[in-house]
Amino acid sequence: MFRSVLVANRGEIALRIIKALRALSIRSVAVYSQADADSPHLAAADATVCIGGARSSDSYLNMQAIIQAAIQHDCQALHPGFGFLAENARFATMCEQARITFIGPAPAAIRQMGVKAAARETMRAAGLEPIPGSAGVVSDLDAAGRIAADMGYPVLLKASAGGGGRGMRVAENAAGLEEAFAAARMEAEKAFGNGDLYLEKFIRGGRHIEFQILADAYGHAIHLGERECSVQRRHQKLIEESPSPTVSAETRRRVGAQVARAVARIGYRNAGTVEFLRDSDGSLYFMEMNTRLQVEHPVTEMVTGVDIVQQQIKLAANQPLAIAQEQVEMRGHSIEVRINAEDPEHDFRPTPGAITRFEPPRSGPDLRLDTHVQEGYVVPPFYDSMIAKLICRGADRAQAIANTIAALEAFRIEGVRSTIPLHLRILRSPQFQSGTYDTTLLEQLFAEAQPPEGHNHG
């Protein structure tokens, strides 16, 4: 096992990783930018090191500085968390070259799954059916037009090197394809340095279902059930739950087994998430694979009892999987809400600034709060706006919803606007309560009357 591990991230996920390292008696080294010099999570680490200025490009994306910090602090391994460099194959390769274990899959697997068009064909060959679409990237607008005409509109253009909802545009008809193609290509080039696009059939009102997997270096892979991630804004998830209210036990067993076989077949190692889009007829189509820890991993941990971060560390240390598929049992129901410092009523505009009041609900066995925030913390304007993740469990879905609503009502955040009022509105909506919602839920709610004035969360 490793003696020291560098945590190459910030905020709540850095604290989450530090806690997992402590549980395994491993020394943690946390990096930070100048903007995060006073971040409360640093106090939990065994050592800290400043790696640069406030901008991500000067710090959390500065590969050389991070690797140098790991070398200087005698770290045998590095955990990238999520975002930043977590799915950067070049960075994983640089870690290997420096003889630092990258806690994640091999660079080749990151590269293979990172190019979405190629990942579709790889997983098709491994037995998973992708969303109908182009076989690889579309070379130009004319090629996109021919494929779209054959397939039928609407279609979705997606950045091949993309993620996080960027580089995606819907074309409702041939007239709209030219504008969508140009906009998606420009955004993809700007965000990822790669303007390649592929084309998929646009499934309106689909549901976003993902399976959590763990795989070791010896050809063994298991799944930890599925998560429903259909509550989204601009393809960014807001609320996740496990299990999905629309996936049957038989489908979970069948598709989960297919997913585990597929990742074992391609030689994948460590944690990962295989994402599907569910059509209205119940078909599950492969979308992409995320080769990292997911923001929403706690909902799976709450219902399975498996510590995914600790498993990542053990698998990176070449330990065999100690969990057999038949030992994985989903108990109860879990919901996670991402609490962001944003103003949903003004197009989710970030609201950085000082948090003057931060009173979370009381913790307990069925309530978990992942956060690095304390009263007086100043939310910096340079990074993602998420300040906390609230995860609640219940014996069944109805109880999980009730527990989450009660916890959100008890949560007090002042000084910045947060997404708590929106979460309450979503959880109380008939669509969510019934479990019949899809990825258009937020659009539906915003199309209705404005939310009533009431609970004040800052």
Beta strands, then each sheet from edge to edge (+ up, - down):
strand 1: 4-7
strand 2: 27-33
strand 3: 47-52
strand 4: 77-79
strand 5: 101-102
strand 6: 155-159
strand 7: 168-171
strand 8: 197-201
strand 9: 207-215
strand 10: 221-233
strand 11: 236-242
strand 12: 270-278
strand 13: 284-290
strand 14: 333-340
strand 15: 342-343
strand 16: 349-350
strand 17: 353-354
strand 18: 357-359
strand 19: 367-371
strand 20: 378-379
strand 21: 386-394
strand 22: 412-414
sheet 1: 3+ 2+ 1+ 4+ 5+
sheet 2: 7+ 6- 8+
sheet 3: 13+ 12- 9+ 10- 11+ 14- 21+ 19-
sheet 4: 15+ 16-
sheet 5: 17+ 20-
sheet 6: 18+ 22-
end
